[in-house]
Amino acid sequence: MRKQLKEAKRIVVKVGTSTLIYPNGNINLSAIDQLAFTLSDLRNQDKEIILVSSGAIGVGLNKLNMDKRPPTIPEQQAVAAVGQAELMNIYNQRFLTYSQQIAQLLLTRDVIEYPESRKNVTNTIEQLLQMDIIPVINENDTVAIDELDHLTKFGDNDQLSAIVTQLIQADALIMLSDIDGFFSDNPNTNKDATLFSEINAINDELLQVAGGKGSRFGTGGMYSKLKAAERVLEHNGAMILANGQQPKIIFDILAGEMIGTLFISF
């Protein structure tokens, strides 16, 4: 089943904060540079690449010399606003090193829910890809909150990446996290936990293994990754969950190597 990844033409890559930020809160410039190199080289191979990137708050905390996330939503939004600008500055500088143009898209759920807005977003992404530009997509943290009955928040970038994959009918979603894939138990606490090489359907048993909504293996939470995989599978797509410590692992994934967990329908 992994052989078909070699033929993937349109690919969404999602990176979590754990890939972009060191545990000490500093920016992982090495990982960002490796990511820019990898995605630029894939573009040179005529693949269409879309990057869904977390990290705005993490980069903002670093920029503002803050050692922990502030408690209030307005403070978090302010930090995200600072961080998003800085993150795009870094991305732009690193991608231009490899002569690759990027573009920023900040989305909220209402953009996806309304047909006209959804069409406009899809058209923009399609046009950017046609122009050989890599869209860099994130949730608009400065406005994405629950306001009255108007839901604007995706919940997390795992869901956002799955929605983008669905919107543009991508061939594959590569989700880079701080864990090697989906395990039978938390590998950080259970040395006997085994890695699932392939999963063909998301069921209650797997969601239970993920520990429920409140449980978190890594930065993004395994439950949200399973829900993202569920969305991808519903539309006959493919998703790979792998460790993003070395983003060049994407080359091996697309070569069909047995890396991470592949979510794919029969």
VEXDREN-2710 file (C-alpha; in Angstrom, 1 decimal):
% VEXDREN-2710
k/r/px/py/pz
1/MET/0.0/0.0/0.0
2/ARG/2.9/2.3/0.6
3/LYS/4.1/2.0/-3.0
4/GLN/1.3/4.4/-4.0
5/LEU/3.0/7.2/-2.0
6/LYS/5.7/7.3/-4.7
7/GLU/3.0/8.4/-7.1
8/ALA/1.6/11.1/-4.8
9/LYS/1.5/14.4/-6.7
10/ARG/-0.3/16.8/-4.3
11/ILE/0.9/16.5/-0.7
12/VAL/-0.1/18.3/2.4
13/VAL/2.6/18.4/5.1
14/LYS/1.6/19.3/8.7
15/VAL/4.3/20.3/11.2
16/GLY/3.6/20.7/14.9
17/THR/5.2/23.1/17.4
18/SER/7.4/20.2/18.7
19/THR/9.2/20.1/15.3
20/LEU/9.7/23.9/15.2
21/ILE/10.5/24.6/18.9
22/TYR/13.1/23.0/21.1
23/PRO/11.9/21.8/24.6
24/ASN/13.7/24.8/26.1
25/GLY/11.5/27.2/24.1
26/ASN/14.1/28.3/21.5
27/ILE/13.4/28.1/17.8
28/ASN/14.7/24.9/16.1
29/LEU/16.4/26.6/13.1
30/SER/18.0/23.4/11.9
31/ALA/14.6/21.7/11.6
32/ILE/13.0/24.7/9.8
33/ASP/15.9/24.8/7.4
34/GLN/15.7/21.1/6.7
35/LEU/11.9/21.4/6.2
36/ALA/12.4/24.3/3.7
37/PHE/15.1/22.3/1.9
38/THR/12.9/19.2/1.7
39/LEU/9.7/20.9/0.5
40/SER/11.6/23.0/-2.0
41/ASP/13.3/19.9/-3.4
42/LEU/9.9/18.2/-3.7
43/ARG/8.6/21.2/-5.6
44/ASN/11.6/20.9/-7.9
45/GLN/10.3/17.3/-8.6
46/ASP/7.0/18.9/-9.8
47/LYS/5.1/17.9/-6.7
48/GLU/2.5/20.2/-5.4
49/ILE/3.2/21.0/-1.7
50/ILE/1.0/22.7/0.9
51/LEU/2.5/23.3/4.4
52/VAL/0.2/23.5/7.4
53/SER/2.3/24.9/10.2
54/SER/1.7/25.4/13.9
55/GLY/4.2/27.3/16.0
56/ALA/2.9/30.9/16.1
57/ILE/2.5/31.0/19.9
58/GLY/5.7/29.1/20.5
59/VAL/7.7/31.4/18.3
60/GLY/5.9/34.4/19.9
61/LEU/6.8/33.3/23.4
62/ASN/10.4/33.1/22.3
63/LYS/10.3/36.5/20.6
64/LEU/8.9/38.1/23.6
65/ASN/11.2/36.3/26.0
66/MET/8.2/34.7/27.8
67/ASP/8.8/31.3/29.5
68/LYS/5.2/30.2/29.6
69/ARG/1.9/30.7/27.8
70/PRO/-0.1/33.6/29.3
71/PRO/-3.4/32.6/30.9
72/THR/-5.9/34.9/29.1
73/ILE/-7.1/34.5/25.5
74/PRO/-6.3/38.1/24.5
75/GLU/-2.8/37.7/25.7
76/GLN/-2.4/34.4/23.8
77/GLN/-3.8/36.1/20.7
78/ALA/-1.3/38.9/21.0
79/VAL/1.6/36.4/21.4
80/ALA/0.3/34.5/18.4
81/ALA/0.2/37.7/16.3
82/VAL/3.8/38.5/17.1
83/GLY/4.8/34.9/16.6
84/GLN/3.0/34.5/13.3
85/ALA/4.9/37.4/11.8
86/GLU/8.2/36.1/13.1
87/LEU/7.5/32.5/11.9
88/MET/6.8/33.7/8.4
89/ASN/9.9/35.8/8.4
90/ILE/12.0/32.8/9.2
91/TYR/10.1/30.6/6.7
92/ASN/10.5/33.2/4.0
93/GLN/14.2/33.6/4.6
94/ARG/14.9/29.8/4.6
95/PHE/12.7/29.0/1.6
96/LEU/14.2/31.8/-0.4
97/THR/17.6/30.2/0.2
98/TYR/16.4/27.4/-2.0
99/SER/14.8/29.8/-4.5
100/GLN/11.3/28.8/-3.4
101/GLN/8.5/31.3/-3.1
102/ILE/5.9/30.8/-0.3
103/ALA/2.6/32.5/0.6
104/GLN/0.7/32.8/3.9
105/LEU/-2.9/31.9/4.4
106/LEU/-4.6/32.3/7.8
107/LEU/-7.9/30.5/8.0
108/THR/-10.9/30.2/10.4
109/ARG/-13.5/27.5/10.3
110/ASP/-16.2/29.9/9.1
111/VAL/-14.2/30.3/5.9
112/ILE/-14.6/26.6/5.3
113/GLU/-18.2/26.3/6.4
114/TYR/-19.6/29.0/4.0
115/PRO/-19.7/27.8/0.3
116/GLU/-18.6/31.1/-1.2
117/SER/-15.7/31.5/1.2
118/ARG/-14.7/27.9/0.8
119/LYS/-14.6/28.4/-3.0
120/ASN/-12.4/31.5/-2.7
121/VAL/-9.9/29.7/-0.4
122/THR/-9.8/26.7/-2.7
123/ASN/-9.3/28.9/-5.7
124/THR/-6.5/30.8/-4.0
125/ILE/-4.6/27.6/-3.1
126/GLU/-5.1/26.2/-6.6
127/GLN/-3.7/29.4/-8.1
128/LEU/-0.7/29.4/-5.8
129/LEU/0.1/25.8/-6.7
130/GLN/-0.3/26.7/-10.4
131/MET/2.3/29.5/-9.9
132/ASP/4.7/27.0/-8.2
133/ILE/4.3/28.7/-4.8
134/ILE/4.0/26.7/-1.6
135/PRO/1.1/27.9/0.5
136/VAL/1.8/28.1/4.3
137/ILE/-1.4/27.7/6.2
138/ASN/-2.2/28.2/9.8
139/GLU/-5.3/29.0/11.9
140/ASN/-5.9/32.6/12.4
141/ASP/-5.3/32.6/16.2
142/THR/-6.2/36.3/16.6
143/VAL/-9.8/35.8/15.7
144/ALA/-10.4/32.0/16.0
145/ILE/-12.4/31.7/19.2
146/ASP/-16.0/30.6/20.0
147/GLU/-18.0/33.8/19.8
148/LEU/-21.7/33.5/20.7
149/ASP/-23.1/30.9/18.3
150/HIS/-20.6/31.6/15.6
151/LEU/-18.0/28.8/15.7
152/THR/-14.7/30.0/14.1
153/LYS/-12.1/27.6/15.6
154/PHE/-10.9/24.4/13.9
155/GLY/-9.8/23.1/17.3
156/ASP/-6.2/22.3/16.3
157/ASN/-4.0/22.2/13.2
158/ASP/-4.4/18.4/13.0
159/GLN/-8.1/19.0/12.0
160/LEU/-7.1/22.0/9.8
161/SER/-4.6/19.9/7.8
162/ALA/-7.2/17.1/7.3
163/ILE/-9.7/19.7/6.1
164/VAL/-7.2/21.3/3.7
165/THR/-6.4/17.8/2.4
166/GLN/-10.0/17.2/1.8
167/LEU/-10.6/20.7/0.2
168/ILE/-7.9/20.4/-2.4
169/GLN/-8.2/16.7/-2.9
170/ALA/-4.6/16.0/-2.0
171/ASP/-3.1/12.6/-2.6
172/ALA/-1.5/12.4/0.9
173/LEU/-1.3/14.1/4.2
174/ILE/2.1/13.8/6.0
175/MET/1.7/14.7/9.7
176/LEU/5.0/15.3/11.5
177/SER/4.7/15.0/15.3
178/ASP/6.9/14.3/18.3
179/ILE/6.2/10.5/18.2
180/ASP/7.1/7.8/15.7
181/GLY/3.5/6.9/14.8
182/PHE/0.4/5.5/16.5
183/PHE/1.2/2.9/19.2
184/SER/-0.8/0.4/21.2
185/ASP/0.0/2.4/24.3
186/ASN/2.1/5.4/25.3
187/PRO/5.7/4.5/24.3
188/ASN/7.0/7.1/26.7
189/THR/5.7/5.1/29.7
190/ASN/5.3/1.6/28.3
191/LYS/8.4/0.0/26.7
192/ASP/6.2/-2.8/25.4
193/ALA/4.0/-0.5/23.3
194/THR/4.0/-1.6/19.7
195/LEU/3.8/0.6/16.6
196/PHE/0.9/0.2/14.2
197/SER/2.4/0.1/10.7
198/GLU/-1.0/0.5/8.9
199/ILE/-4.5/1.4/10.0
200/ASN/-7.4/1.1/7.6
201/ALA/-10.3/2.4/9.8
202/ILE/-10.8/4.4/12.9
203/ASN/-13.0/2.7/15.5
204/ASP/-13.9/3.2/19.2
205/GLU/-11.2/0.8/20.3
206/LEU/-8.4/2.9/18.6
207/LEU/-9.9/6.1/20.0
208/GLN/-9.8/4.4/23.5
209/VAL/-6.2/3.6/23.0
210/ALA/-5.6/7.2/22.2
211/GLY/-6.8/8.0/25.7
212/GLY/-9.8/10.1/24.8
213/LYS/-10.0/13.8/24.1
214/GLY/-8.2/14.9/27.2
215/SER/-5.2/12.7/26.8
216/ARG/-2.0/13.9/25.3
217/PHE/0.9/11.8/24.1
218/GLY/2.7/14.7/22.5
219/THR/2.1/18.3/21.8
220/GLY/-0.9/17.9/19.5
221/GLY/-2.6/14.9/21.3
222/MET/-3.0/11.5/19.7
223/TYR/-6.8/11.7/19.8
224/SER/-6.9/14.7/17.5
225/LYS/-4.5/12.9/15.1
226/LEU/-6.9/10.0/14.9
227/LYS/-9.8/12.3/14.3
228/ALA/-7.9/13.9/11.5
229/ALA/-7.1/10.5/10.1
230/GLU/-10.7/9.6/10.3
231/ARG/-11.6/12.6/8.1
232/VAL/-9.0/11.7/5.6
233/LEU/-10.1/8.1/5.4
234/GLU/-13.7/9.2/4.9
235/HIS/-12.7/10.8/1.7
236/ASN/-10.5/7.8/0.6
237/GLY/-7.3/9.7/1.2
238/ALA/-4.0/8.6/2.8
239/MET/-2.3/10.0/5.9
240/ILE/1.1/9.2/7.4
241/LEU/1.9/10.0/11.0
242/ALA/5.7/10.1/11.7
243/ASN/8.3/11.7/13.8
244/GLY/9.2/15.2/12.6
245/GLN/12.5/15.6/14.5
246/GLN/14.3/15.3/11.1
247/PRO/11.9/16.7/8.4
248/LYS/13.9/15.1/5.6
249/ILE/12.2/11.9/6.7
250/ILE/9.5/13.1/4.2
251/PHE/11.8/11.9/1.4
252/ASP/11.8/8.3/2.8
253/ILE/8.1/8.4/3.4
254/LEU/7.4/9.3/-0.2
255/ALA/9.8/6.6/-1.3
256/GLY/7.5/4.1/0.3
257/GLU/9.7/3.1/3.2
258/MET/8.1/1.6/6.3
259/ILE/8.1/4.7/8.5
260/GLY/5.5/5.8/10.9
261/THR/1.8/4.8/10.7
262/LEU/0.0/4.8/7.4
263/PHE/-3.7/5.5/7.6
264/ILE/-5.3/4.3/4.3
265/SER/-8.6/2.6/3.3
266/PHE/-8.5/-0.8/1.6
END
